């Protein structure tokens, strides 16, 4: 493998940074090649055994990069859930992919605690294209994985927050007040971390293609609309099974559950209390996708399990393997958003299609990037399939506002809002109507 000039430069600087500080943050925008750059950093420092921790879906592409680079060290690639089964002494360097996933606060996740034990005494490289998608506060637990964290003097998040966060109160649920730790002092935090962070943008890498987001608006069935109204108003929907006469119900348990159920039914499925696999109510979105993208090689991202079952019925020639998809024509890729939003190459797709939308800013940012790669010319189309009367557009607007924070990392490292520009992007998306189909 011949590295690009910028990858060689970053690998050289990164190797020195690791030697000097014990940790390195490669905050390179998505699709700029941070994985192979991190592998090259390890090669430059002469490590013998390297552990690469990532998501399961990304393992195959990392193995391919490793074989092409052909470094002297032995590489073990595994998913995060295996951390507790590994022996720290087997490795002299650890690479943590998609490190932003360790940024939950105020308390660390069990996975964070397990990986932290694995990293004791090891130089660590952190990789992410979205370092802390919604708040600088997400950096505390992420960096705590390394014993050389610049914040190690603060033994817990709360002590750290007293110095770096403007703690506020916010109301949740029925009006209960809780502490809000999201408003961190980005300038002050950056002063503590900038010496071991390497930032790199798509623009610096020479990307030409920009993602063209297109919202396609689909009319759903009257049944879906009725269920939506019932959930929103009464927080309950009861359905009678014709053959048995048995009633099953979807009961809303709190505000978060309401939003989840509204998101489900907006796309034509619903999880009932006694039907853990979900019930398919309406196939309008899938029927629309078949008609609109006829003759195209597409990758579809779904959110809920019942959506996968619905899509499989309309796309019998499907795969969930990115490698199989890229190597064959006539296949449709079906991937669950949380599983495939990061580290997955779908470069042979004519278009990427989101059947539903996740509430996460990370998902929004990373999913769009699946349409990009450096040598692509022209625009990279990404389609959002929304129901005309559902909740998706509200979620879309909320998530776009959150992405400002990620963009600020690469603009000037200071959290700034640019709501007008985001709203302009929303207003410019194209709308296409489509009639509803019968339910199942």
N, C-alpha and C positions, 0 to 999 in steps of 0.2 A: 504494500500500500504506500502510495506517495501522498504525504500530507500536504495540505494547502499551506501557503506561506504563513497565513495568520495562525494556523494550528501549530506549526513549528515554533513560532514566536511565543504563543501562549504556553505551550508545553515546556519551553525553556524557562520562562518566567515562573511558571507554576512549580517546576521542580525546585527552583531556588527558594520559592516561598515556603514549600513544605519543609525544606531543610532548616530554614530560619525560624519558622513559627509552629511547626508540627501540625498545622491544618491549612487547608486551601479551599476557598470557595470559588468554583468556576460557575459564575452566574452568566451563562451565555444564552442568548435568546434561542428559543426553540428552532430546531432544524439547522443550527450552525455547526453541528458536529462535536458537541461537548463530550460524547462518549469516547470516541476514538482519541480525542485530545487528552482526556483523563488517563486512558491507557498509555499514551505516549509519555505523560508525566511520570508514571510509574516506571516506564522503561528508562527514562533519563536518570532516575535516582538509583537504579540498580537493585531494586527490590527482587527478592527471590520467590516470594509467595504472596499473591494479592487476592483479597476477597472483594468481590463486586456484588453489592446488594441492590436489588432492583425489584420491579414488579415481574410477576411470572410471564406475562405476555411479551416482555421486552428481552427475555433471556436469549432467544434464538438470534436476534439481530446483533446482540453484544458478542455472542460466540463467533459470529461471522466476522465482525470487526477485529476481534482478537486474532483469528486465523490469518486475516489479511495483513495485519500489522506484524505478526510473528515475533513478538518480543521474547527475551530469554526467560522471563519469569513464568511461573505456573499460575494460572488464573482459575479461581473457583467462583462461579456465578450462582447465586441463589436468591430466592425471594425473601422479603423481610420476615415473614412468619417463621422462618427456619433459624432465626438468630439464637434462640434458646438452646438449640441442638448442636451449635458449633463450639469448637474449642479455640479460644483466643490465641494460644501459642502456635497454632498452625499457620498464622499469617503475620507478615511484617508490615503490611499496609492495607488499609480498608478504604474502598470507594463507596460512597453512599449516593445512589442515584435518586432523583426526585426527592431531595432532602426536605423540601417544603412540607412533605406529608408528616413530618415530625413536629410541626409547629403549633399543635393544639395548646391552648392555654386557658386557664391559669395552671391546671394540673397536667403533668405529663401522662401520656398513654402508657399502657403496659408494654407496648412494642418499643416505645422510646426507652424505657427502663432496661429492657432486655438488650437492645442494641448498644446502649451506653456501656454496659458491663463488657460487651465484646470488644469495645474500642479502647479500653483502658491501656495506656502505654503505647498505643499505635498511632502513627501519623494518619490523618484522615483527610480525604478529598470529598468535598460536598459538591454535588451537581444539581443544578436546577435552572430552568428557563423562566420560572416564576418563583423567585426566592421566598417571598412572604406575600401571597396574593392579596391579603386584605388588611394587614397591619404589621408594622415593624415588631410588634410584640411577639409575633410568630418566630422570631429569630432566637429567642432565649432558649427554649427547650431543644431546638434544632442544634444550636452550637454547643449545648451542654453534652452532646454525644462525645465531644472531644474533651479530654482532660486539660487541654490548652485553650479552652474557651476564654475569651477576654472578660467574660462575666463570671468566672469561677468563684470569685470572692463573695458573690451573692448566692447563698446556699439554697434558696428557693425563688420561685417566680415573684412572690409577693415582696420580698426584700428588694429584688431587682426593680420591680415596678415602682417602688417608692422613690427611686432615683430617676427612672427613665420614662415613666408613664404618667400622663395626666388622668388620674383615676376619676371616673364620673359614676353617677347612679343612672340606671335605666329601668323601666318597668317591663315586666314580662307577664305572660299569662293573664291572671286575674288582677293584675295591678301590683304584684310583689316587686319590691325594689331590690336590685342586685348591683354589684360593682361591675362597671364596664371598663375593661383594661385595653381597649383597642386603640386609644389615642396616644400612641407612643411618640417620643421625641426623636424623629428620624435623623435630624442633623447631629444630635449628640450621640446616638447609636452608631451612625456612620463613621464618626471620628474614631470609634473604638474598633471597628472591623475593617476599614478600608485597606489597611496594609496587607491583609491576606485575601482580599477579594479581587478577582479579575473579571471585569465586565466586558461583554462583547455583544454587538447588535447584528441583526440581519443586514442592516444597511452597510455596516463595516465589512460584512462578509460578501457583499456584492449581490444580494438578492434583488431580483428584478420583479418577479411576480408578486402581486398583492392579492390577499384573499378578498373575493367578491362575495359578500354575504347577501343571500337572496331569501326572503321570507315568502313562503307559499302558503296561502290561506285556504283552508279546506272546510267546507260545510259538513257538519256532523249530523247524525240522525236526531230525530225529535226525542227519542228515548234518552240519548246521551244528554241532551239539553235539560230534560226533566230531572234526571239523576243529579246533574250538576246543581240545579236550583234547590233540590231537596237537601243535598249535603250542605250547601252554603247557608240555607235558611234554617233547616231543622236539625242539622248535624246528625242526620240519620237517613239511611235509605234501606227499605225493606223490599225484598224480592221473593215472590212465590215461585216455587218449582212446580211446573204444570203437572208432571206425572205423579209425584209423591204428595203434592199439596203442602209440602214443607216450606216454611218460611226461613230465609236466611237474611241477615242484616249486616249492613256496613255502618258501624257506629263510630262517630268521631270522638277521639279522646284528646282534646286540647287543640291549640292553634296549629302546631306543627303537623299533627295528624290530619287536620282539615286540609292544609295546603297539599300534603302528600296525596290525599284522596282526590282532590280537585285536579291535580296533575295527572293522576292515573286515568280518571274518567274523561279528561279532555282529549286523551289519545285513544279512548275506546275500550279500556279494560278497567276492572275494579277488583280489589282484594276484599272479599267478605270474611267475616270472622271465622266461619267454618270452611272456607274454601281457600286454603293457604297458597294454592297455585294461581289464584286469580281467575276471574271470569272474563271472557271476551264479549263485549257488548256491541261493538261497532267496528267494521273493517274499512271505514271510509279513507283513512290515511294510507293504508297499505294499497288499496285499490288505486288511489291517486298516484302513488309512487310508481306502480307498475305502468300506468298509462303515460305519465309525464316523462319518465326516463327510459322509454322503450328503445332498445338498441344500444343503450349506454352500459358501460361497466361501472357499477356503483358500489360504494361502501356505505352501509346504513348503521347508525348508532342508535341503540335503544336504551331505555332506562330500567324498565320493570320486566320481570321474568315472563309475565303473560304476553308482553309485547313481542318477545322472542318467538313464542309459540304462534302468534298471529302472523308474524313475518315469515316464518318457515313455511306456512301454508301457501303463501303467495310467491315465495322464492325457493322452490325445492332444490335448485342447484346453488347451494350456499356453503360457506365455510367460515369458521372463526379463526382460521390460521392466516396471518398476514402473508407468510411466505408462500402458502398454497395459492392464495388470491393473486399475488403478484406474478406467479409463474404460469397462470392459466387464464385463458379467455373463457367467457361464458359463465363465470361464477359471480355471485354476489357475496360480499363480505358482510357478516352480521356480528357486531361487537357491542358488548355492554359498556356504557360510557365510562364508568369508574375503572374498568379493567383495561381499556384500550386507549385512553386519552393521552397516555404518555409512552414515549419510546417505541411507537409502532409505525412502521413504514408502509404506507398505502399509496405509493407514488404512481402505480399503474391505473388507478381509478380515474375515470372520466369526471366524476363528481362525487363529493361526499355529502351524505344526507343525514340529518338529525331527525329521527322520528319523534323524539321528545327532547326536552331541555332539562339539564340538571340545575340545581340551585347554586352550585359552586362556581365562583369566579375562575378557579383553577381549571375546572372542566371546560368552561367556555373558551378560555385562552388556549389551552392545550389541544382541544378538539379541532379548532380552526387550523392549527399548525399542521395537522395531518395532511392538509391540502398543499403544503408548501415544501419545496426543495430547491436547492440553490440554482440549478440549471434550467428550471422551468421558465418558459417564456409566456408572456401575457398574464391574464388574471387566473387565479386559482378559485374555482367556484365552490362555495359551501352553501348548502340549502338547509333552511330550517322549515320543517313542516308543522305549522301551527293550526289548531282548530279555531274557527272563526269566533266562537263564543266561549273559548276556554281561558285558562289561566296563563298559558305559555307566554303571551306577549308581555304581560306584567312581569313575569320572571325574567324575561329577556332584557327588559329595560333596567331592572334592578341589578342584574349581573353585569351589564355593560358599564354601569356607574362604578361598580367595584373594580373593574379592570383598569381604571385610571391609576390605581396604586401600583400595579405591576409595571405599567408603561413608565411611571416616574422613576423606577430604578434605572432604566436605560436612558432616560432623558437627562436627569440631573441628580438622582439619588434623593430627591426631596419630595415628599408626598404633596402633590398638587392636584386640585380638581379642575376638570375641564368639561363640565357638564354640557355646555353648549355644543361642543364638538361631538360628544357622544350622542346628544339628541339629534343633531343633524344627520348622523349616520343612521339612526333609527328611522328618521323621516324619509330617508332616501331609499330604504329597502323596498323592493318591488312586491306587490301583492297579486296573487292569482287565485280566483275563486274556483271552487269545484263542488259539484253536488254531492250530497250524502248518499251512502249506500245502505242496504239493509243490514240490520244487526244479525248476529249469530244466535 
